[in-house]
Amino acid sequence: MYLKDFPVFALVVSFGALWLAAEIGNLLRNRWSPLKEEERGDFGIVLSATLTLLGLLIGFSFSMAISRYDQRKNYEEAEANAIGTEYVRADLLPVGDAAKVRALLKRYIDQRVLFYTTRSEQSLAKINTDTAELQNELWASVLPAAAAQPTPPLALVVSGMNDVLNSQGYTQAAWWNRIPRSAWVLMVIIALGCNVLIGYGARRTDLRIFLIVPIAVSISFFLIADIDSPRRGTIHVSPQNLLSLSQALSSQ
């Protein structure tokens, strides 16, 4: 696990590291000769450019996190639609096969809901195993009838089952699609450099000034990591469409 997988821990660690970077800059200013007034203009340009770059990186990373979060939400909706459609199409199968497919789909929905709600890696491994077994059973439940009578209605059932299975793969891919580690490394390096420059360029030691940027940046890191973390964040995708479908099918 990486630090970005634990948003609260990332908040604390990033704040401490950024504040320490500002103190290091302040220490360098005290050890070396402080900036002369004629040098502050050029230094201000460098500091402004660095802070602007940091702001752009944070903005782009936040945008990436939001787009990935929206993608996970869209695939949850698509997955519920695919399962619901296939549940209705089961009417095209022989009576015995239709009942079996509907029962399997209800169990499959329960596993998909667990996939979205679990926070335990051990539980997730079991959920993935059970999901794969159910997928095999679902596919095997429609093949005999389709092979015996390759009619357009049964082809529609097979196509719908294919959509159900594919939607799970798309969902899994979206949950694996995270902000690249290199982007995090670049943001952290730029943020540390900014705080060193702030500490070095200060005219005097002022704790309040040294805390402003670390607080703002660490909160930004926390929010990005929280949205980008599908399981451990406080902001995560709720399987509301799957839950609604599960309740609707349970009443039938």
N, C-alpha and C positions, 0 to 999 in steps of 0.2 A: 504494500500500500504506500502511496505517496502522500505528501503533506496536503496536496490539493484535494485529497479524498476525505479530509477531515476539516471542514470549513472553520469551525470554532478554534481548533488548534492552529490553523493557518492564520487566523486573525491575531491570536496572541503572539505567535512566533514572528510574524511579519512586523507587528508593531514593535516588539522588542528589538528586532534586527535593524529596523529603520531608525529607531531612536538612538541605538548604539552607533549607527553610521553618522548621525548628526553630531554625536558627542566626539566621535573620532575626528570629524572635520574641525570641531571646536578645539580639540587637543592639538591638531596640526597647526591651527592658527596661533595658538599660544606658544607652541614650541618654535615655530618659524616666525618670520616677520609678517605681521598682518598686512592686508592689502593697502596699498597707497591709494589716495583719492583719485589720482589720474588713472589707476588701474581698474577702478570699480566699474567704469563704463563698459570696458571689454568683458570683464567678469560677469556683469549683469546680462550681457548678450548671450554668453555661454550658458549661464544658469537658466535664462528664459527659454532658450532653444531646447535645453535638456528637459525642463519641466513640460514644455509643449509636446515633446516627443513622448514623454511618459503619459501625458494625458491622452494622446492619440492611441497609444498602445492599450491603455486601459479601456478606452472607448471601443476600439476594435474587438478586444477580448470580450467585453460585455455584450457586444452585438453578436459575436460568435456563440456565446453561452445562451443568449435568448433564442437564436435561430435553432440551436440544437434542442432546447427545451420545447419550442413550438413543434419541432419535428417529432419528438416523442409523443406529444399530445395528439398530433394528427394521426400517427400510426396506431395509437390506442383506439381512436375513433374508427379508423379503417378496419382494424382487427375486429371490433365489435360488429361493424356492419357486415363483414365477410361471414362471421359465424352466424349472425341472425339470418342472413340470406340463405346460407346453406341449410339451416334448420327448416326453413320454409320449403326449400327445394327437395328436402327429404320425402315430401309427399309423392314425388315422382318415382320413388323406389317401391319395390314390393313391400307389403305390409310388415313382414318380419324384419327386413333390412332397414326399413324406415324407422321402426321403433328402436333398433340397435343404434343407428346413427344419431338419433335424437338423444338417447341416453348418454352416448359417448360425448356428444357436444356439450351437454350439461356439465359433465365431469371436466371437460376440457376448459370450459369457461372458468370453473373454480380454480384450476391450475394457473390460468392466465391472470386472474385476480391476485393470486398469491405471488406471482412473479412481480407485480407492480407494488405490492404492499410489504413484502418481506424486507428485512434489513440485515438478516444473517446470511453470511456466505455459505455456511453449512446447509442451511435450509434451502438456499438458492440452488445448490448442487442437486439436491433431491428433487426440487421442483422441475429443474431442467430434465432430469432423468425421467420423471413421471410424464412430463410433457412430450418427450420424444416417444415414449411407449404409446401414449394415447394417439399421437399422430400416426404411428404405424397401424394402430387398430382402426383409426378413422379411414385411412387410405384403403386398408384391406376390406373394410365393410362396404365400399362402393364398387370395388373392382369386379367381383363375381357377377353382379347384376349387369354391369356395363359390358362385360365381356360376353355374357350370354345373349344380351339383346342390345347391340350397339346402335341404339336409336338416338335421334337428336335430343329428346328430353333427358335421357340418361347421360348423354354427353354433357348436358348442362349441369347435371349433378356433379359429375367428375370435375368439370371446370370450376364449380363453386368450391369443391373440396380443395382443389389446387390453390385457390385464392386464400382459403383458411390457413393452409400450411405456409404459403408464401408470406402472408401477413405477419406471421410469427417471426420469420427470418428477417423481414424488414424492421420489425420492432427491435429485435436483438441487435441488429447493425446500428440502429439509431442510438441505442444505449451504450454501445461501444464507441460511438463517435464523440470524442471529448476534445476539448481544447488541447492542442499539441503541447507536449512538455517543453519543447524549445521556446514556444511563445511565453510560457511561464518563466523560464530561465531568463529570457531577454527582459521581461518586465521587472523581475526582481533585481537584475543587475543595474538597469537604468534607475530604478527607484533608490537603490543603495547609493549610486553615484550622485543622484540629486541631493540626497540628505547630507552626504559628505560635503558637497559644494555649499549647501546652505549653512552648515556648521562652520566651514572655513571662511565664508564670506560675511558672517555676522560681525557687527561692530563690537558687540559685547555678548557675554554669556547670558542667555535668557531662556529659561526652561520652556516658557510658553511658546516662544517662536520655534523651538526645536521640536515641539510636540504637534504642531499644526499639521504638517505634511505627513508624518508617520500615522497620525490618527486617520486622516482622510484617505491615504493610500491603503492602509491596512483594512479599513472598512470596505473599500472598493475591492480589494483582493478577496475578502470574505464573501461579498455578494456574488462575485464572479464564480468563486469556487462552490458556493452553495447552489447556485442555479445549474452549474455544470456537473454537479455530483448527483446522479439519479437516485441513489439510495440513502446517502448519509446527510443530505441537505435538508433544511427545514422547508425549502421550496421544492416540491417534487410533484410529478404527474400522478394525479389520482385517477384510478380506473373507473370513473363515474359512468362511462358508457357501457363497460363490461358489467358493472354492478347493476345498472338499470336493465340490461338485457337478461342477466341472471334472474333477477326478480320477476321479470315478465315471463320468462320460460318456466320458472318454478310454479307460477300460478296456473299453468296450463295442465 
